[in-house]
Amino acid sequence: MPENRDVLAAAPLFVQRRYSAIRGYVRAVIETEFPRVEGRLSGADQELVQIAALIYTLYNFFEDGHRAARDAVSILRRLDVAELRIGSQVFTDRSEATWRGRRLAEELLNQIDDKTMRDLITSSASLGQLVRACLVHLDYA
Amino acid sequence: MPEWAFDQASTKQRLRDFFSRNRADIAAFGSTVNQTFEAFVFASVIEWYRSRGWIVHIVNPIDQITKKTRFRLKFSTRGRPDNYSYAVAHKRRKAVQIRHQLRVATNSHRRNKRFYANVCLDVAVIRACDLSGYKTFFAVPNRSLITFGEAKHMSAFAELIAGFLGLVHELQPKRLQKLPSRPRSGRHLAPFLFVSGLLLRTAQGIEYTIKRRGFDVDIYSSTNQLSSAFAKK
C-alpha cells in the first residue's frame, strides 16, 4: 500500500503543504480529545484518518472556491457585468474557471468507493467531527 | 452504524492517479482561489445593499488599449483607484461607494506628519467622493469610511481574529466600545472578517468574548454562512 506522502507526490506543492498542516491538526484532535487512543492507534489507521482528513479538506476547498466564484459571477451579472477576470482566467456563468472547483470536488469524491466514507466527507460539519467519526468507525472511540 | 468498507490501499492508488491527472487544473484553481474569495466578498457587500433597496450600479475604468470600459477588480495593494471598477449605491439622498483594495487613513492619522498611517482594505464602503486624482499611495480620509470587510482564504485561529480586532481598532475604534446592549449597525454592515475555512477552537474562544463584550464587528466562516447572514431577513 502506498504511503500518504507517495500519494501526494504528483500533487501541486500547495496541496502537499496543506497536508502537513492537516496531519498536525489530526494529531492535535486525537491528543486532546482521545488521549487514550493516541498510543493504541496503528500506523495504518492513523494514515487512514489522515487521508480521510485530506480528502475532506480538499473537497471543501474545491467546493467553497467554486461557490465563491459562482456567487460572485451571479451577483455581478445582475449589475450587467458579463465576466470577471482574475489573471488570465475568465469567470462567467458557464466558464471552465467557474466550474473547475465543482468538477474537481466531484472527481475527488468519486475516488472513494465506500459510501459510508463518502457520506462522512460530504456531511461532516468540521474536520474535527470527521476525525471523531473515523475513530468511532475504527472502533477506537 | 453503517458498515465500514473503506479500502485504503485502493483509494490511495486512485488518489495518486487523480493528482497526476489533474495537477495542472488543481494548480490553476489554487492560483486564483484567493482572489476569487475577495471577489465574492466584494460582490456580497454589493448584494447586501442591493437587497435592502439601494440602487446599485458599477463604474468601470476605460481600458487604455481598447478605449472601452471594462470591469476590473484591484487584486493588489498598488494601483490608482481610478483604474479599477467600483460600485455606487444610492438610496433616497444617500450615496456610498463600494471599493476593492482601497487605501484608507487610520483613525489616528494626522496630516502633515512625517509618516502616513493608512491601511489597504479588501472591501471598503465609503461616502461618495471623487477619487480620480488619487495616486497609488493616497489614502481616503478616515471620516469617509463607513464600514469594511476583510477576506482571508484560510481557517481562522485566535491570532488572526485578534489581528482583525487590531485593524478595527486602528480604523473605527468606537466599534470596540463596550456597550450594555449592542446597537447593530442597521443601515450599514458592521466591519467583518470572512474566512473561507474553519473557525478553529482558539478562534471560537475569541469570537465568544467578542459577542460578550458587545463589539460591533462580525466574523463569518464559509461562503454559505456569509451568504445567509447577508440575505435580507
Interface residues (C-beta under 8 A of the other chain):
Chain A: M1 P2 N4 D6 V7 L8 A9 A10 A11 P12 F14 V15 A44 E47 L48 I51 A52 I55 F61 F62 D64 G65 R67 A68 A69 D71 A72 I75 L76 R78 L79 D80 V81 A82 E83 L84 R85 I86 G87 Q89 F91 A97 R100 G101 R103 L104 E107 L108 Q111 I112 D113 D114 K115 T116 M117 D119 S126 L127 V136 H137 L138
Chain B: M1 P2 E3 W4 A5 F6 D7 Q8 A9 S10 T11 K12 Q13 R14 L15 R16 D17 F18 F19 S20 N22 R23 D25 I26 A27 A28 F29 G30 S31 T32 V33 Q35 T36 F37 A39 F40 F42 A43 S44 I46 E47 R50 V56 H57 I58 F71 R72 L73 F75 S85 A87 S196 L198 S222 T223 N224 S227
